Amino acid sequence: MNIGKLGDVAVGAAGDVAGAVVDPRAGLGKLRSAVTLRGIALLGGGLLVGYLLSRRRF
């Protein structure tokens, strides 16, 4: 995965979520089509790393 495009992916996902709030039926359709297994794994890994870093004692 190209790290340079990570911001574009995040902004696109945020836009899809905002669209789901305005028009739930169309927004959820776009969000469902944009979700991939790689994206879910990346999100889960990021959440896990964030959790572990927050639990770390300095």
Contact map, one row per residue, 1 for C-alpha under 8 A:
1110000000000000000000000000000000000000000000000000000000
1111110000000000000000000000000000000000000000000000000000
1111110000000000000000000000000000000000000000000000000000
0111111000000000000000000000000000000000000000000000000000
0111111110000000000000000000000000000000000000000000000000
0111111111000000000000000000000000000000000000000000000000
0001111111100000000000000000000000000000000000000000000000
0000111111110000000000000000000000000000000000000000000000
0000111111111000000000000000000000000000000000000000000000
0000011111111100000000000000000000000000000000000000000000
0000001111111110000000000000000000000000000000000000000000
0000000111111111000000000000000000000000000000000000000000
0000000011111111100000000000001001000000000000000000000000
0000000001111111110000000000000000000000000000000000000000
0000000000111111111000000000000000000000000000000000000000
0000000000011111111100000011011000000000000000000000000000
0000000000001111111110000011001000000000000000000000000000
0000000000000111111111000010000000000000000000000000000000
0000000000000011111111110110000000000000000000000000000000
0000000000000001111111111111001000000000000000000000000000
0000000000000000111111110010000000000000000000000000000000
0000000000000000011111110010000000000000000000000000000000
0000000000000000001111111110000000000000000000000000000000
0000000000000000001111111111000000000000000000000000000000
0000000000000000000100111111100000000000000000000000000000
0000000000000000001100111111110000000000000000000000000000
0000000000000001111111111111111000000000000000000000000000
0000000000000001100100011111111100000000000000000000000000
0000000000000000000000001111111110000000000000000000000000
0000000000000001000000000111111111000000000000000000000000
0000000000001001100100000011111111100000000000000000000000
0000000000000000000000000001111111100000000000000000000000
0000000000000000000000000000111111110000000000000000000000
0000000000001000000000000000011111110000000000000000000000
0000000000000000000000000000001111111011000000000000000000
0000000000000000000000000000000011111111000000000000000000
0000000000000000000000000000000000111111100000000000000000
0000000000000000000000000000000000011111110000000000000000
0000000000000000000000000000000000111111111000000000000000
0000000000000000000000000000000000111111111100000000000000
0000000000000000000000000000000000001111111110000000000000
0000000000000000000000000000000000000111111111000000000000
0000000000000000000000000000000000000011111111100000000000
0000000000000000000000000000000000000001111111110000000000
0000000000000000000000000000000000000000111111111000000000
0000000000000000000000000000000000000000011111111100000000
0000000000000000000000000000000000000000001111111110000000
0000000000000000000000000000000000000000000111111111000000
0000000000000000000000000000000000000000000011111111100000
0000000000000000000000000000000000000000000001111111110000
0000000000000000000000000000000000000000000000111111111000
0000000000000000000000000000000000000000000000011111111100
0000000000000000000000000000000000000000000000001111111100
0000000000000000000000000000000000000000000000000111111100
0000000000000000000000000000000000000000000000000011111110
0000000000000000000000000000000000000000000000000001111111
0000000000000000000000000000000000000000000000000000001111
0000000000000000000000000000000000000000000000000000000111
